[in-house]
Amino acid sequence: MEKRLYKSRTDKKLDGVCGGIAEYFNIDSTLIRLAWILFVCLGGSGILAYIIAAIVMPVKTE
């Protein structure tokens, strides 16, 4: 089975992007959220990346 990146339906705060990335890499979603906050604070590119990911990533349908 091919591994794919999806938005999480269960581990979500805004749209499930960080939860989906955490599930893909099999790590804690808190680490992904902290990294995202770091990207936002270091230049604001994290906000744009989150918006793009929320639009592009499909929702996991199981």
C-alpha positions in Angstrom: 0.0 0.0 0.0 1.3 3.4 -1.0 1.8 5.9 1.8 -0.2 9.2 1.2 -0.5 12.5 2.9 -4.0 13.4 4.1 -5.5 15.9 6.5 -6.5 14.2 9.8 -10.1 13.8 10.6 -9.5 13.1 14.3 -6.4 15.0 15.3 -7.2 18.6 14.3 -7.3 22.0 15.7 -8.0 24.2 12.6 -8.2 22.0 9.5 -6.2 18.8 10.4 -3.1 19.7 8.4 -0.6 19.3 11.3 -2.4 16.1 12.5 -2.1 14.7 9.0 1.6 15.5 8.7 2.2 13.9 12.1 0.3 10.8 11.1 2.3 10.6 7.8 5.7 10.8 9.7 4.4 8.7 12.6 5.3 11.4 15.2 3.4 13.4 17.8 1.3 16.2 16.4 2.4 18.6 19.1 5.9 18.6 17.6 4.5 19.5 14.2 2.4 22.3 15.7 5.4 23.7 17.6 7.5 23.6 14.4 4.7 25.4 12.5 4.6 28.1 15.2 8.4 28.5 14.9 8.0 29.0 11.1 5.3 31.6 11.7 7.4 33.5 14.2 10.6 33.4 12.0 9.1 35.2 9.0 5.4 34.4 8.6 5.9 31.9 5.8 4.2 29.3 8.0 0.8 31.0 7.6 1.0 30.9 3.8 2.2 27.3 3.9 -0.7 26.3 6.2 -3.2 27.9 3.9 -1.8 26.2 0.9 -1.6 22.8 2.6 -5.2 23.2 3.8 -6.4 23.8 0.3 -4.2 21.1 -1.4 -4.3 18.2 1.0 -7.3 15.9 0.7 -9.2 14.6 3.7 -8.7 11.0 4.5 -11.9 9.1 3.7 -12.1 5.8 5.6 
